Amino acid sequence: MTRLLFVKASPRDAASRSVAVAQSYLDALRAAQPELEVDTIDLWEENLPQFDGNRANAKLAIITGQTHSDTQKTVWDEIVAIAARFTSADRYLFAVPMWNGGIPYRLKQYIDIIHQPGLTFGLDPQTGYFGLLKNKRATLVYTSGAFSVEAPAPAFGVDHHSTCMKDWLAQAGVTDVEEIRYQPTLLSVDPEGDFARAKQVAAARATAFG
C-alpha cells in the first residue's frame, strides 16, 4: 500500500488557495488509487518543538560521532520520532504559499527538525552530502500573490520558494519532484477562473501521472 504524507504549510484553513489546489490533486489521486493511505500534517496545528541549542548540539554530536548526553538523547529521540513520520511515507504532497519570496516559517521549522544526519542525509568529507531517502516522489503545489515565473524579477518578487523546496528534497534523496503552480493569485484579470483552472490542472496531473 502506498502511503502519502500531505503537508499543509498555510495557516489559512479553508481560505488557502495552495491547500485547495493540493486537495484537488489529492482527491483525484485517491479516485485513481483507492488503496492510497493518506497522513495529513497541518503544520499550524502540529506541536513542533523549537530547534534550540540542545537539539542543535545533539545534531552536531551525530555528525562528529560523539556520544549524546542524557539531555541530548531525550531531544534526539523526539526528533527521530517526528522524522519517522516523514521518512516512512512513499509520497509527499506539499501545499506551500510564498511568503516574502520564501516558504512559511512553520515549514522551515519542520524541515529543520526532520532533516537530520542519519535520518534523511549523510555527509562524506570527500564528496559532500548524500540523500538517504530512496524511491520517493514529491508533488509541490506553489501559490504566490504577485510573483509568477513570467513576471520580471525582482519587481514582482524572487523565487526562493521553489528552489528551497527542491534543494532540500534533493539533499534528502528525493529527486522525483512534480511542481504545480498557481501564480499569481492576486494580479490576475480572472482570479476565480484561474483558481478553478489551477484545480483542474492539479486533478488532471494526478489522474495522468499519479
C-alpha positions as CSV (number, residue, x, y, z in Angstrom):
1,M,0.0,0.0,0.0
2,T,1.3,3.4,-0.9
3,R,1.5,5.9,1.9
4,L,1.2,9.7,1.1
5,L,2.1,12.4,3.5
6,F,0.1,15.7,2.9
7,V,1.9,18.7,4.4
8,K,-0.2,21.8,4.8
9,A,2.1,24.9,5.1
10,S,-0.6,27.5,5.0
11,P,-2.4,28.8,8.2
12,R,-5.4,30.0,6.2
13,D,-7.5,26.8,6.5
14,A,-10.4,26.8,4.0
15,A,-9.3,30.2,2.6
16,S,-5.9,28.8,1.5
17,R,-5.5,28.5,-2.3
18,S,-2.5,26.3,-2.0
19,V,-4.3,23.8,0.2
20,A,-7.3,23.9,-2.1
21,V,-5.2,23.2,-5.3
22,A,-3.3,20.4,-3.4
23,Q,-6.6,19.0,-2.2
24,S,-7.9,18.8,-5.8
25,Y,-4.7,16.8,-6.7
26,L,-5.3,14.5,-3.7
27,D,-8.9,13.9,-4.4
28,A,-8.1,12.9,-8.0
29,L,-5.2,10.7,-6.8
30,R,-7.5,8.9,-4.3
31,A,-10.0,8.3,-7.0
32,A,-7.4,6.7,-9.2
33,Q,-5.7,4.8,-6.3
34,P,-8.4,3.9,-3.8
35,E,-5.9,1.9,-1.8
36,L,-3.8,5.1,-1.1
37,E,-3.1,5.7,2.6
38,V,-3.0,9.4,3.4
39,D,-1.5,11.0,6.5
40,T,-2.1,14.8,6.8
41,I,0.1,17.2,8.8
42,D,-1.3,20.7,9.3
43,L,1.9,22.5,10.4
44,W,-0.1,25.2,12.2
45,E,-1.9,22.7,14.4
46,E,1.1,20.4,14.9
47,N,3.1,20.6,18.2
48,L,6.6,21.3,16.7
49,P,9.4,21.6,19.2
50,Q,11.8,24.6,19.0
51,F,15.1,23.6,17.3
52,D,17.1,25.0,20.2
53,G,20.6,24.7,21.5
54,N,20.1,21.2,22.9
55,R,18.8,19.9,19.6
56,A,21.5,21.7,17.6
57,N,24.2,20.1,19.9
58,A,22.6,16.7,19.5
59,K,22.7,17.1,15.7
60,L,26.4,18.1,15.9
61,A,27.2,15.1,18.1
62,I,25.7,12.8,15.4
63,I,27.8,14.5,12.7
64,T,31.0,14.4,14.7
65,G,30.5,10.9,16.1
66,Q,30.2,11.9,19.7
67,T,28.0,10.3,22.4
68,H,24.8,12.1,23.4
69,S,24.4,13.4,26.9
70,D,21.2,12.3,28.6
71,T,19.5,15.6,27.6
72,Q,20.7,15.3,24.1
73,K,19.4,11.8,23.8
74,T,16.0,12.8,25.0
75,V,15.6,15.6,22.5
76,W,17.2,13.5,19.7
77,D,14.7,10.7,20.4
78,E,11.9,13.3,19.9
79,I,13.4,14.4,16.6
80,V,13.7,10.8,15.4
81,A,10.0,10.1,16.2
82,I,8.9,13.2,14.3
83,A,11.2,12.5,11.3
84,A,10.0,8.9,11.1
85,R,6.5,10.0,10.2
86,F,8.1,11.8,7.2
87,T,10.6,9.2,6.2
88,S,8.1,6.3,6.3
89,A,6.0,7.9,3.6
90,D,6.3,6.8,0.0
91,R,5.0,10.0,-1.5
92,Y,4.7,13.6,-0.4
93,L,2.2,16.4,-1.2
94,F,3.1,19.9,-0.1
95,A,0.8,22.9,-0.1
96,V,3.3,25.9,0.0
97,P,2.3,29.5,-0.2
98,M,5.1,32.0,-0.9
99,W,5.9,34.3,2.0
100,N,8.3,37.1,1.3
101,G,9.9,35.2,-1.6
102,G,10.4,32.1,0.5
103,I,8.5,29.5,2.5
104,P,6.3,30.0,5.6
105,Y,8.4,29.8,8.8
106,R,6.5,26.8,10.2
107,L,7.5,24.8,7.2
108,K,11.1,25.9,7.7
109,Q,10.9,24.9,11.3
110,Y,9.5,21.5,10.3
111,I,12.3,21.0,7.8
112,D,14.9,22.0,10.4
113,I,13.5,19.3,12.8
114,I,13.3,16.4,10.4
115,H,16.3,17.0,8.1
116,Q,18.9,15.3,10.2
117,P,22.2,13.3,9.7
118,G,21.5,9.6,9.7
119,L,17.8,10.2,9.1
120,T,17.4,12.0,5.8
121,F,21.0,12.7,4.7
122,G,24.7,11.7,5.2
123,L,27.9,13.7,4.8
124,D,31.0,12.4,3.2
125,P,34.0,14.7,3.9
126,Q,35.4,14.0,0.5
127,T,32.3,14.1,-1.7
128,G,29.7,16.0,0.3
129,Y,26.1,15.4,1.2
130,F,24.1,12.4,0.1
131,G,20.4,11.6,0.5
132,L,19.2,8.6,2.5
133,L,15.6,8.6,1.1
134,K,15.1,6.3,-1.8
135,N,12.3,5.7,-4.3
136,K,10.2,8.6,-3.0
137,R,8.1,11.1,-5.0
138,A,7.1,14.6,-4.1
139,T,4.3,16.9,-5.5
140,L,4.8,20.6,-4.7
141,V,1.9,23.0,-5.0
142,Y,3.0,26.6,-5.1
143,T,1.0,29.8,-4.8
144,S,2.0,33.4,-4.6
145,G,0.2,36.8,-4.7
146,A,2.3,38.7,-7.2
147,F,5.2,36.5,-8.3
148,S,5.0,34.3,-11.3
149,V,7.6,32.7,-13.4
150,E,6.6,35.0,-16.3
151,A,6.8,38.3,-14.3
152,P,10.0,40.3,-14.1
153,A,12.1,39.8,-11.0
154,P,12.7,41.4,-8.6
155,A,9.9,43.8,-9.3
156,F,7.3,41.1,-8.6
157,G,9.3,39.0,-6.2
158,V,12.1,36.5,-6.4
159,D,11.6,32.7,-6.2
160,H,13.4,31.4,-3.1
161,H,10.3,29.3,-2.6
162,S,10.6,26.5,-5.1
163,T,14.4,26.5,-5.0
164,C,14.3,26.0,-1.2
165,M,11.9,23.1,-1.5
166,K,13.7,21.3,-4.4
167,D,17.2,21.8,-3.0
168,W,16.1,20.4,0.4
169,L,14.4,17.4,-1.1
170,A,17.3,16.7,-3.4
171,Q,19.7,16.7,-0.5
172,A,17.4,14.2,1.3
173,G,17.5,12.0,-1.9
174,V,14.0,12.9,-3.3
175,T,14.6,13.8,-6.9
176,D,11.3,12.7,-8.5
177,V,9.6,16.1,-7.9
178,E,6.5,17.4,-9.6
179,E,5.6,21.1,-9.4
180,I,2.1,22.6,-9.8
181,R,2.0,26.4,-9.8
182,Y,-1.0,28.8,-9.2
183,Q,0.8,32.1,-9.6
184,P,-0.1,34.9,-9.3
185,T,-3.3,34.6,-7.2
186,L,-3.9,38.3,-6.9
187,L,-2.6,40.0,-10.0
188,S,-5.0,38.4,-12.4
189,V,-7.8,39.7,-14.6
190,D,-9.7,36.5,-13.7
191,P,-8.6,35.3,-10.3
192,E,-11.5,32.9,-9.8
193,G,-11.3,31.5,-13.2
194,D,-7.5,31.0,-12.8
195,F,-8.2,29.3,-9.4
196,A,-10.7,26.9,-11.0
197,R,-8.3,26.1,-13.8
198,A,-5.4,25.5,-11.3
199,K,-7.5,23.0,-9.5
200,Q,-8.5,21.3,-12.8
201,V,-4.8,21.1,-13.8
202,A,-3.9,19.6,-10.5
203,A,-6.6,17.0,-10.8
204,A,-5.6,16.2,-14.3
205,R,-2.0,15.8,-13.4
206,A,-2.9,13.4,-10.6
207,T,-5.0,11.3,-12.9
208,A,-2.5,11.2,-15.7
209,F,0.8,10.9,-13.8
210,G,-0.2,9.9,-10.3
